[in-house]
Amino acid sequence: MSRIVLTLMLCVFGITTGEFVIAGILPDVAADLAVSIPAAGLLVTAYALGMIVGGPVLTALTARFPRKPLITALLGVAVAGNLASTLAPGYPVLFAARVISACVVATFFANAIVVAAASAPPDRQASTVAKLALGMNLAMILGAPLGTAIGHALGWRATFAAITAVCLAGLVLVWRLVPIGLPERPNQRAEVTESGLGVRSELRVFGERDVRLAIALTAVGNAGLLAVFTYLAPLLTGVAGFPAEAVAGLLLVYGVGAALGNLAGGWLYDRAPSASMPGLLALLTAVLAVAWLVGRHPVPAAVTVFLLGAVGFAVIPGMQARVLSAAAEAPTLAIAVNASAYQVAAAFAGWLGGRVIDAAGVRPIYLVAAAVTAAGFMLAVYSGRRTRTPAR
């Protein structure tokens, strides 16, 4: 793994830990700032909205900026946002700091993915993106639990201080290791890889149907799994019968599966780009259906938790690679919008799962998620028929 990818992976780890860790320290934040748990929960919503709205807008506005200074500046904003969270005197400042931190995430991811892909051989772009996304998996497996432990031991402000330190270390490494000019790819102009194209050229790619299909596939293909993940705790305790204290361990099982599946998915997409995406979505649909069947039995339910993480995250590298391929002339804004599409899917998944629970209880979430994922499978098949061999 190159030093560039390792550096960007560390940055992704720090930024993503800042997104996930709030769930583990939410009661501590609420108690210290004298707000209710639901009010503290809005900090999660604020972060998602910051990514959904801020990502595409900021990416469009910075389309002409050279990538290395831009990535460094974005990391600087992340450092400032997490430092502001550490020092926040009250809830309004913390809320604003979370929004500011979230606004740069999608733009950073988009540029980091382009940089990582440009540093890789043409036939290894998906697996390189998978390695970069491993930073997100590690944030789930290690970052969030460690941040929660730090928060419980030293206070929630210490958690954000640690995240600030990681992001600052990533900023220094980016400045030292990432080159100003990126390697030029065949059929890809130097000005694309080095500095972007500008707002009009970036926006023009959305006129391509393949770009819109790739982004739609991210939203539809992930919405089912996100519905299950959002309500995984009640599914495990209320349906499978696990004690509440077992949920943390099962989330670790999910995270391990996600990390392994992420790497395997990148490897598969590089070797079979047309077949791997519909195949993985069909497999995910089947796993969700099986989870409904065995959901009342603890041991099989635990196995499906691992499989859901593995198969669910195996689809992500290919989805990112599809956007890179479809929007090859101006990929940065397309990837940022793709990240926003994932957040929209997460918001929709939370709403959908809540409606299912109100209407039929917790267990049917598995079946509804399977149906949504099946729609993603059909969209992948349709998209694959339009482009049998994605351009590199």
C-alpha positions in Angstrom: 0.0 0.0 0.0 1.5 3.4 -1.0 2.3 6.1 1.5 -0.3 8.3 -0.2 -3.1 5.8 0.3 -2.0 5.2 3.9 -2.0 8.9 4.7 -5.4 9.4 3.2 -6.7 6.3 5.0 -5.6 7.9 8.3 -7.4 11.1 7.5 -10.6 9.1 6.6 -10.2 7.2 9.9 -10.0 10.5 11.9 -12.9 12.3 10.1 -15.2 9.2 10.1 -14.5 8.5 13.8 -15.8 12.0 14.4 -19.0 11.1 12.7 -19.6 7.8 14.4 -18.4 8.4 17.9 -21.1 10.8 18.9 -23.5 7.9 19.4 -21.4 6.4 22.1 -20.9 9.6 24.1 -24.4 11.1 23.5 -25.6 10.6 27.2 -22.4 12.2 28.4 -22.8 15.2 26.1 -26.5 15.6 27.1 -25.7 15.5 30.9 -22.8 17.9 30.7 -24.6 20.5 28.5 -27.9 20.1 30.4 -30.0 19.1 27.3 -32.2 16.2 26.7 -31.2 13.0 24.9 -33.4 13.8 21.9 -31.8 17.3 21.7 -28.3 15.8 21.8 -29.5 13.3 19.2 -30.0 16.2 16.8 -26.2 16.5 16.7 -26.3 13.3 14.5 -28.9 14.9 12.3 -26.9 18.1 12.0 -23.9 16.1 10.8 -25.9 14.3 8.2 -27.5 17.5 6.9 -24.1 19.2 6.8 -22.8 16.4 4.5 -25.9 16.3 2.3 -26.1 20.0 1.7 -22.5 21.2 2.2 -20.7 18.5 0.3 -22.0 19.2 -3.3 -22.0 23.0 -2.8 -18.5 23.2 -1.4 -17.2 20.7 -4.0 -18.7 22.8 -6.8 -17.3 26.0 -5.4 -13.8 24.5 -5.1 -13.7 22.7 -8.4 -10.8 24.8 -9.8 -8.6 24.5 -6.7 -5.5 22.3 -6.9 -6.1 19.1 -5.0 -3.3 19.1 -2.5 -3.9 22.6 -1.1 -7.6 21.9 -1.2 -7.3 18.7 0.8 -5.0 20.4 3.3 -7.5 23.2 3.7 -10.4 20.8 4.2 -8.4 18.9 6.9 -7.7 22.3 8.5 -11.4 22.9 8.7 -11.9 19.4 10.2 -9.3 20.2 12.8 -10.9 23.5 13.6 -14.4 22.0 13.8 -13.3 19.2 16.2 -11.3 21.6 18.3 -14.4 23.8 18.5 -16.3 20.8 19.6 -13.7 20.1 22.3 -13.9 23.6 23.7 -17.7 24.3 23.1 -19.1 26.2 26.1 -22.6 25.2 25.3 -25.0 23.2 23.0 -25.4 25.9 20.2 -21.6 26.1 19.7 -21.3 22.3 19.6 -24.2 22.1 17.1 -22.5 24.7 14.9 -19.1 22.9 15.2 -20.7 19.6 14.1 -22.3 21.2 11.0 -19.0 22.9 10.1 -17.1 19.7 10.5 -19.6 17.8 8.3 -19.6 20.3 5.5 -16.1 19.4 4.4 -16.4 15.6 4.7 -17.9 14.8 1.3 -15.6 17.2 -0.5 -12.6 15.7 1.2 -13.7 12.1 0.5 -14.3 13.0 -3.2 -10.9 14.6 -3.7 -9.2 11.8 -1.6 -10.8 9.1 -3.8 -9.6 10.9 -7.0 -6.1 11.3 -5.6 -5.9 7.6 -4.5 -7.3 6.3 -7.8 -4.9 8.5 -9.8 -2.0 7.0 -7.8 -3.1 3.4 -8.7 -2.7 1.3 -11.9 -5.8 1.5 -14.1 -6.9 -2.1 -13.3 -6.6 -1.6 -9.5 -8.7 1.6 -8.9 -11.6 -0.2 -7.1 -9.3 -2.1 -4.8 -7.4 1.2 -4.1 -10.7 2.9 -3.2 -11.4 -0.1 -1.0 -8.2 0.4 0.9 -9.0 4.1 1.4 -12.5 3.1 2.6 -10.8 0.8 5.1 -10.2 3.9 7.1 -14.0 4.2 7.6 -14.2 0.5 8.6 -11.5 1.0 11.1 -13.3 4.0 12.5 -16.3 1.7 13.1 -14.2 -1.2 14.6 -11.6 0.8 16.6 -12.3 4.5 16.4 -15.8 4.7 17.8 -15.2 2.2 20.6 -11.9 3.8 21.6 -13.4 7.3 21.4 -16.3 6.1 23.6 -13.9 4.6 26.1 -11.9 7.8 26.2 -15.1 9.8 26.7 -16.3 7.6 29.6 -12.9 7.8 31.3 -11.8 11.4 30.7 -15.0 13.1 29.5 -16.5 13.6 26.1 -14.3 16.6 25.4 -11.3 14.4 25.5 -12.8 12.3 22.7 -13.0 15.3 20.4 -9.5 16.3 21.5 -8.2 12.9 20.4 -10.0 13.2 17.0 -8.5 16.7 16.6 -5.0 15.2 17.1 -5.6 12.5 14.5 -6.9 14.9 11.9 -4.0 17.3 12.6 -1.5 14.4 12.1 -3.2 13.5 8.8 -2.9 17.2 7.7 0.8 17.2 8.4 1.3 13.9 6.5 -0.7 15.1 3.5 1.3 18.2 3.3 4.6 16.3 3.4 3.7 13.2 1.3 1.0 13.9 -1.2 2.6 15.4 -4.4 1.3 18.6 -6.0 1.0 17.1 -9.4 -0.8 13.7 -9.7 0.1 10.9 -12.1 -1.7 11.3 -15.4 -3.9 8.5 -16.6 -4.5 7.4 -20.2 -7.5 9.1 -21.7 -7.5 11.6 -18.8 -6.2 15.1 -19.3 -3.6 16.4 -16.9 -5.8 19.3 -15.8 -8.4 16.9 -14.6 -6.1 15.0 -12.3 -4.2 18.0 -11.0 -6.7 20.8 -10.5 -10.3 19.9 -11.5 -12.2 21.5 -14.3 -14.5 24.2 -12.8 -18.1 24.4 -11.8 -19.7 24.3 -15.3 -17.6 21.3 -16.4 -18.2 19.5 -13.2 -22.0 20.1 -13.4 -22.1 19.0 -17.0 -21.4 15.4 -16.1 -24.8 15.1 -14.5 -26.3 15.3 -18.0 -24.9 11.8 -18.5 -27.4 9.1 -17.7 -24.7 6.7 -16.6 -23.6 9.2 -13.9 -27.2 9.6 -12.6 -27.7 5.8 -12.6 -24.5 5.3 -10.7 -25.5 7.8 -8.0 -29.0 6.4 -7.8 -27.6 2.9 -7.4 -25.6 4.1 -4.3 -28.8 5.5 -2.8 -31.1 2.5 -3.6 -28.6 -0.2 -3.1 -27.6 0.9 0.4 -31.0 2.0 1.8 -32.1 -1.5 2.8 -29.0 -2.4 4.7 -29.0 1.1 6.4 -32.5 0.5 7.6 -31.4 -2.7 9.3 -28.2 -1.1 10.7 -30.2 1.8 12.1 -32.4 -0.5 14.1 -29.9 -3.3 14.7 -29.9 -3.0 18.5 -33.7 -3.6 18.8 -33.5 -6.3 16.2 -30.8 -8.1 18.3 -32.4 -7.5 21.7 -36.1 -7.5 20.9 -36.1 -10.2 18.2 -33.0 -12.4 18.7 -33.2 -12.2 22.5 -29.6 -10.9 23.1 -29.0 -9.0 26.3 -28.3 -5.3 25.8 -24.6 -5.7 26.9 -24.0 -8.1 23.9 -24.9 -5.4 21.3 -21.4 -3.8 21.4 -19.7 -7.1 20.7 -22.1 -7.8 17.8 -21.4 -4.4 16.4 -17.7 -5.3 16.5 -18.6 -8.5 14.6 -20.5 -6.4 12.0 -17.5 -4.0 11.7 -15.0 -6.9 11.1 -17.3 -8.3 8.4 -17.5 -4.8 6.9 -13.7 -4.4 6.8 -13.2 -7.8 5.1 -16.1 -7.3 2.7 -14.9 -3.9 1.7 -11.5 -5.3 0.6 -13.1 -8.3 -1.1 -15.5 -6.1 -2.9 -12.8 -3.9 -4.4 -10.9 -7.0 -5.5 -14.0 -8.5 -7.1 -15.0 -5.3 -9.0 -11.6 -4.9 -10.5 -11.8 -8.4 -12.0 -15.5 -8.5 -12.9 -17.0 -5.0 -13.0 -20.1 -5.9 -14.9 -21.1 -9.0 -12.9 -19.9 -8.2 -9.3 -22.3 -5.4 -8.5 -25.6 -7.2 -9.4 -24.2 -10.4 -7.9 -23.4 -8.8 -4.6 -26.7 -7.0 -4.4 -28.6 -10.3 -5.1 -26.5 -11.9 -2.4 -27.3 -9.1 0.1 -31.0 -9.5 -0.7 -30.8 -13.2 0.1 -28.9 -12.5 3.4 -31.5 -10.0 4.5 -34.3 -12.6 3.8 -32.4 -15.3 5.7 -31.9 -12.8 8.6 -35.7 -12.5 8.7 -36.1 -16.3 8.8 -33.5 -16.9 11.5 -33.9 -13.6 13.4 -35.4 -15.2 16.5 -32.5 -17.6 17.1 -29.3 -16.0 18.6 -26.6 -18.0 17.0 -27.8 -17.8 13.4 -28.7 -14.2 14.0 -25.1 -13.5 15.0 -23.9 -15.1 11.9 -26.1 -13.0 9.7 -24.8 -9.9 11.5 -21.3 -10.7 10.2 -22.7 -11.5 6.7 -24.6 -8.3 6.5 -21.5 -6.3 7.3 -19.4 -8.3 4.8 -21.8 -8.3 1.9 -23.2 -4.9 2.6 -19.8 -3.2 2.5 -18.5 -5.3 -0.4 -20.8 -3.3 -2.7 -19.4 0.1 -1.8 -16.0 0.1 -3.7 -17.7 -0.9 -6.9 -20.3 1.9 -6.4 -17.5 4.4 -6.0 -15.6 3.0 -9.0 -18.8 3.3 -11.1 -19.1 7.0 -10.4 -15.4 7.5 -11.1 -15.8 5.7 -14.4 -19.0 7.3 -15.5 -17.8 10.8 -14.5 -14.2 10.3 -15.7 -13.9 13.8 -17.1 -15.0 15.6 -13.9 -15.3 13.1 -11.1 -14.9 15.2 -8.0 -18.4 16.7 -7.7 -20.0 13.5 -8.8 -18.3 11.6 -6.0 -19.4 14.3 -3.5 -23.0 14.0 -4.7 -22.6 10.3 -4.4 -21.6 10.7 -0.7 -24.6 12.9 -0.2 -26.8 10.2 -1.9 -25.5 7.7 0.7 -26.5 10.1 3.5 -30.0 10.7 1.9 -30.3 6.9 1.9 -29.4 6.8 5.6 -32.0 9.4 6.4 -34.7 7.6 4.4 -33.7 4.3 5.9 -34.2 5.7 9.4 -37.6 7.0 8.5 -38.7 3.8 6.7 -37.6 1.6 9.6 -39.6 3.7 12.0 -42.7 3.4 9.8 -42.3 -0.3 9.6 -42.0 -0.6 13.4 -45.1 1.5 13.9 -47.1 -0.6 11.5 -45.8 -4.2 12.0 -43.1 -4.3 14.7 -39.3 -4.7 14.4 -38.7 -8.0 12.7 -40.3 -7.1 9.3 -37.6 -4.5 8.8 -35.5 -7.4 7.4 -38.1 -8.2 4.7 -38.7 -4.5 3.8 -34.9 -4.1 3.5 -34.7 -7.1 1.3 -37.3 -5.6 -1.0 -35.4 -2.3 -1.2 -32.1 -4.1 -1.9 -33.8 -6.1 -4.6 -34.8 -2.8 -6.3 -31.1 -1.9 -6.1 -30.3 -5.2 -7.8 -32.6 -4.5 -10.7 -31.2 -1.1 -11.1 -27.7 -2.6 -11.2 -28.8 -5.0 -13.9 -30.3 -2.2 -16.0 -27.2 -0.1 -15.5 -24.9 -3.0 -16.4 -26.8 -3.5 -19.7 -26.1 0.0 -20.7 -22.3 -0.2 -20.0 -21.0 -3.8 -20.2 -17.3 -2.7 -19.7 -16.8 0.5 -17.7 -14.2 2.8 -19.2 -11.0 3.1 -17.1 
